[in-house]
Amino acid sequence: MKKYRYWILTASTLFIFVLWVILVKTVDVVHVPGVGPLGFYNLNTEVFKHTALKVDIDKISKITDILLYSSFLTVAAFGGVGIYQLIKRKSFKKVDPILYLLLGAYVATVILYFVLDLSKINYSPLSVAGDLKVSFPSTHVYICSTYYIVGLITLFKYKNLKTPMKAILIALVGCIFIVVTILRLYSGRHYLTDIIGSVFLIATTCSAYLAFLQLLKEPFGKK
């Protein structure tokens, strides 16, 4: 059972995510004039009234933009490691397999986001007739958090860090996740259901990465 724990976790979180999408499309649906149907209408509008309307949403959005862009540094860092290995070892086959898996996770995250974006599951509270903005899932919450988490998992595979350092890094990534999640809700560009859906999607993507990571017999290539 331990061998399949991450596959079971992936299947479970994916089921929850799909169920959540169905609920968003069917529970307490109200048609917003010029925009379209909004699920969990009373919950979403009530939360929106107590968050986004009380802050400077432009400043909040800029902060979340910085957090999102900072997550791209993990891509650049591991990309640099891969290029260095390729030059030094002079063979694509000798580049650590875990770096290819990480690249696949980064690319899959973007592809999945765009697929859901094209599905137009929900529109932003800032949408108006003629200017609809898809908001499910949240780009910032999903991509930023996923990039940091899978990057941290990979780092732990590479470096045998001491427990205090691991705890500090986990706490740092945890704080980034919490901050970007809360601020994105307060940015006024998402409803609560968009944020919750993003969290479920993060759990699915990261557990899938762990599951595929278990399949690697040799995470690191031969030098």
N, C-alpha and C positions, 0 to 999 in steps of 0.2 A: 504493500500500500504506500509506503514511504517513497518508493520509486516513482509513483504516479501522482504524488500530492500536488505538484504544480500544474499538472494537466487537469486534475480535478478542480483545483482552484480557478484555473482559466475558464473551464467550462461553466463553473458556478457563477463567476462574475460576469461572463458573457450572457448567461441566461438572465441574470438580474438586470443587466443593461438593456437587453431586448425587451424584457418585461416592462422596464421603466419607460422606454420609448412608446410602447403600446398604451400604457397608462396616460402618458402625456397627450396622446392623440385621442383619448376616449373619455377621460374623467373630467367632469365640470368644464366642458368645452363651451366657450362663448365666442361668437364671431365679433372680432374687432373691426369696425368700419374702415375700409380702405386697406386693411392689413391682412386679415384672415382669421382662422380659428386659433384660439389660445386655450390650451388645456390647463387644468388646475387654476382656473381663472381667479377665483377669490383668494387663494393662497398666494399666487404670484403677484397680483395687484396690491394685496395688503402688505407683503414684504417690501415691494418696490416703494410704497408710500413711506415706509419707515427707514429706508436706506438711501437710495439714490437722490431723493429730493432734498436731503439734508446736508449734502456735501458739494464741494467743487468737483464735479465729475471730470472736468478736463485735467486737473492736476492728478486726480486718482488714476486716470487713464495713462498719463505720462509715466507714472511710477510703475504701473503694470507692464508698460511697453519696455521699460528698462530691464525689468526682471525677465521678460520673455527673451529679449536680445542677449542677456547675460547667459541664458541657457545654451545659446549657440556656441559659447566658448568651449563647452564640453565636446561639441562636435569637432571644433577646430583642434582641440588638444589631442583627442584620440586620432583624428585625421592626420595630425602631424606625426604621431607615433607610427601610424601605418606607413606613411611616406618614408619615414626614416628607416623602418625595417626593410621596405622594398629596395631602397637605395643600397643599404648596407648588405643585405642578404642576396640581392640581385635575382630575386625570384618571387612571383606572386604566390607560389605554393608555400614559401617559407615565411610569409607574413602570418602572424598569429591568427588562427581561425576565429578566435573570440572577437577580433576586430571586424571581421566580415559579418559576424552575427550582429554585432553592435550597429554596424552600418545598415544592415537589413532592418533592425528595429527602428532606427531613425527614419529611414525611408518609409517603412510601413506605417509609422505614426502619421507622417504627412499625408500619405495616400488615403489612409482611413479617415483622416480629418476632412479631406476634400470630398470623399465619397458621401460622408454625412452632410457636408455643407451643400452639396448638390441635391441631397434628398429634401432639403428645406423643411426640416421637422418643426422648427419654430422660428419666429421672427423677433428681433430685438424690440425692447420697449420704446426705443427711439425711432422705430420705423413709422413712416407715414405713407399715405397713398402716393405711389409713383417713386418711392425711395425705400424699398424693403431691404432690410439687413438681416441676413440669416444669423442666428445666435446660438444654435445648438449643434455641437458642443462649443464651449468657450475655447477659442484658440489659445489664449494665454494660459488658462488653467491646465488644459490637456497637454499641449506641446511643452510648455515650460516645465511642468512637474514631471512628465514622462522622461524628458531628456535628462533632467538632473538625476532622477532615480535610477534609470538604467545605466547612466554614466557612473554613479556611485557603486552600483553592483559590480560593474566591470573593474573599477578601481580596486575594490576589495579582492577581486580575483588576481589582480596583478601584484598588489602590494600586501605583504603580511604586516599590516598595521597593528600597533598596540591598541588594546581595548579603549583607553582614554581618547585616542585620536579617532577611532571608529565612532565612538559616542558623540564626539564633537561634530564630525561630518554628518552623521545621521541627524543630529539635532539641527544643524544648519540647513540641510535640505528640507527637514520637516518644517522649519520656520518659513522657508521660502514658499513651500506648498500652502501653508496656512495663510500667509500674508497675501499671496497672489489670488487665492480663492476668495478671501474676504473682500479684498480691494476690488476684485473684478465684479463682485456682486454690488458693491457700493458705487461702481463706475456708472451704473445706470444703463449699461449696454447689454445686460443679461437678466433674465428672470431666474428665480431660485431653482426652477426645474432644469435650466440649462447647466447650472453649476453642479447640481447633483448628478446629472447625466455625465458630465465631464469626469467626476470623481470615479464613477463606476467604470468608465472607459479607461482611466488611468490604471485602475486595479487589474483590468483584463489585459491590457498591453504589457504591463510589467510582469504579471504572473506568466504570461506566454513567453516572455523573454527568459525567465528563469527556467521554464519547462524546456525550451530549446537549448539552453545552456547546459542542462543535464545530459543532452545527447552528445555533446562534444567529448570524445574520448581523450583528445589532446587539445585543450584550450589554447595552448601555445605552440607555435611552429618550431621547427628545428632551425637553429642558427647556422 
